[in-house]
Amino acid sequence: MTLEQQSQNSLLNSFNETRNTTLQLVKNLERDDFGVQTAVFMSPPKWHIGHVSWLNEIVLSKTQQDYKFFSEELSEYLNSYYNQFGKPHDKSKRGVMSRPTVDEILEYFEVITNRVRDVISKPLDKETMYLFTMAIHHECQHQELLVYDLQHLLGDQYRPAKRNESPISLNKEKRRLELMEDYTI
């Protein structure tokens, strides 16, 4: 396996693990928890889930010829402060929006996850790999913000799901050990 293929596999594994982690953070929420915004400095969970998908969609639009956005309504709601992609939605009013619905946001998350997986499972140039790596890092930052916001929203009632080793995590660890063997002198 070439270094480029290893890097590509690592990107796909990182992406999968990051997306799984985002879903694990909200796994134990009730449907009503997803749209609540208790202060102007926090965002509802559904917004975080949608926003990280939106940023991946921005990367798709920059790297895929003739890319068609999933929804103009979602793009407007999920833009935080990126003026080059349209007028950002007022952060203090993210929780007053009943639309898009939680189901629509979760469908969007799944659709964009699958679109990104399709793209990053094929050979990529360095610029495209860099942009998707940046999107993964951005999602990790939002996971931290999401936990903070969930703690503000639910206080002691927030109970993140216990992390079980997913097949993706086990494969990543197995691959890491294989790579270590390859470089053993």
C-alpha positions as a printed Julia matrix, in Angstrom:
185×3 Matrix{Float64}:
   0.0    0.0     0.0
   1.35   3.41   -0.95
   1.69   6.33    1.46
  -1.11   8.13   -0.42
  -3.44   5.15    0.02
  -2.6    4.95    3.74
  -3.3    8.66    4.1
  -6.59   8.27    2.22
  -7.65   5.35    4.45
  -6.72   7.37    7.51
  -8.86  10.27    6.3
 -11.86   7.99    5.77
 -11.39   6.38    9.19
 -11.08   9.79   10.86
 -14.17  11.02    9.1
 -16.2    7.95   10.09
 -15.07   8.12   13.7
 -15.78  11.84   13.94
 -19.29  11.45   12.53
 -19.98   8.52   14.88
 -18.8   10.56   17.86
 -21.12  13.44   16.97
 -24.08  11.05   16.92
 -23.0    9.43   20.2
 -23.06  12.82   21.92
 -26.78  13.21   21.19
 -27.8    9.57   21.36
 -29.5    9.89   24.77
 -31.36  13.12   24.06
 -35.12  13.33   23.84
 -36.54  14.75   20.63
 -37.59  17.93   22.46
 -33.99  18.58   23.54
 -32.72  19.03   19.97
 -34.29  22.43   19.28
 -33.89  24.26   22.58
 -31.62  27.27   22.98
 -31.47  28.48   26.58
 -29.09  31.42   26.06
 -27.78  33.58   23.2
 -24.27  32.16   23.6
 -25.31  28.53   22.99
 -26.83  26.71   20.03
 -29.43  23.96   19.91
 -28.11  20.43   19.31
 -29.89  20.17   15.95
 -28.02  23.26   14.77
 -24.61  21.78   15.67
 -25.45  18.52   13.87
 -26.6   20.39   10.82
 -23.77  22.92   10.82
 -21.0   20.31   10.74
 -22.8   18.68    7.81
 -23.15  22.06    6.12
 -19.42  22.68    6.39
 -18.75  19.29    4.79
 -21.17  20.28    2.06
 -19.24  23.52    1.52
 -16.09  21.42    1.03
 -17.98  19.18   -1.39
 -19.06  22.26   -3.36
 -15.44  23.47   -3.53
 -14.03  20.12   -4.62
 -16.72  18.56   -6.79
 -17.56  19.94  -10.18
 -21.21  21.04  -10.64
 -22.08  20.19   -7.03
 -25.77  20.72   -6.15
 -26.55  21.77   -2.57
 -29.0   19.65   -0.62
 -31.19  22.6     0.39
 -31.01  26.38    0.2
 -33.11  26.63    3.39
 -30.64  24.46    5.3
 -27.66  26.38    3.96
 -29.16  29.64    5.2
 -30.05  28.29    8.67
 -26.75  26.46    9.21
 -24.36  29.22    8.11
 -22.8   30.67   11.24
 -20.68  33.6    10.09
 -19.33  32.76    6.63
 -20.51  35.78    4.63
 -19.1   34.42    1.37
 -21.81  31.71    1.5
 -24.72  34.06    2.1
 -26.16  35.99    5.0
 -25.62  34.05    8.23
 -28.64  33.23   10.37
 -28.77  35.18   13.67
 -27.08  32.97   16.29
 -29.35  34.2    19.08
 -32.42  32.97   17.16
 -31.31  29.42   16.25
 -33.6   27.99   18.91
 -36.75  29.78   17.79
 -36.77  27.93   14.47
 -39.0   24.88   14.35
 -37.91  24.29   10.78
 -35.85  22.57    9.64
 -37.11  19.75   11.81
 -34.93  17.37   13.77
 -35.78  14.62   11.28
 -34.73  16.84    8.38
 -31.43  17.67   10.11
 -30.72  13.99   10.84
 -31.55  13.08    7.23
 -29.23  15.86    6.05
 -26.47  14.57    8.35
 -26.82  11.08    6.85
 -26.98  12.25    3.23
 -23.91  14.48    3.57
 -22.04  11.74    5.47
 -22.65   9.35    2.58
 -21.7   11.95   -0.04
 -18.41  12.68    1.73
 -17.66   8.97    2.18
 -18.19   8.44   -1.55
 -15.75  11.24   -2.37
 -13.01  10.42    0.13
 -13.05   6.72   -0.66
 -11.6    7.59   -4.09
  -8.17   9.03   -4.88
  -7.93  12.7    -3.89
  -5.49  15.49   -4.52
  -3.69  17.08   -1.55
  -5.87  20.2    -1.53
  -9.07  18.14   -1.31
  -7.61  15.99    1.46
  -6.61  19.13    3.32
 -10.11  20.64    3.04
 -11.8   17.47    4.32
  -9.26  17.25    7.15
 -10.13  20.83    8.06
 -13.84  19.89    8.08
 -13.11  16.96   10.41
 -11.23  19.28   12.78
 -14.1   21.77   12.63
 -16.54  19.02   13.58
 -14.33  18.05   16.53
 -14.46  21.67   17.72
 -18.25  21.58   17.44
 -18.36  18.38   19.46
 -16.76  20.31   22.31
 -19.21  23.19   21.87
 -22.1   20.72   21.67
 -21.15  19.13   24.99
 -20.81  22.57   26.57
 -24.22  23.59   25.21
 -25.81  20.31   26.33
 -24.42  20.81   29.81
 -25.91  24.31   29.85
 -29.22  23.03   28.52
 -29.61  19.93   30.68
 -27.2   20.42   33.58
 -26.73  17.22   35.56
 -29.34  15.5    33.4
 -26.98  15.34   30.41
 -25.74  11.79   30.17
 -23.68  11.12   27.04
 -23.86   7.56   25.77
 -21.11   5.31   27.04
 -18.6    4.77   24.29
 -18.51   1.23   22.99
 -15.78   0.22   20.62
 -17.35   0.51   17.21
 -16.15  -1.57   14.28
 -14.61   1.62   12.88
 -12.58   2.16   16.09
 -11.46  -1.45   16.18
 -10.38  -1.31   12.55
  -8.49   1.92   13.2
  -6.6    0.37   16.13
  -5.85  -2.78   14.12
  -4.56  -0.64   11.23
  -2.4    1.45   13.6
  -0.8   -1.74   14.95
  -0.21  -3.04   11.41
   1.49   0.27   10.47
   3.67   0.06   13.55
   4.77  -3.45   12.51
   5.65  -2.16    9.04
   8.03   0.41   10.55
   9.62  -1.84   13.16
  13.34  -2.3    12.56
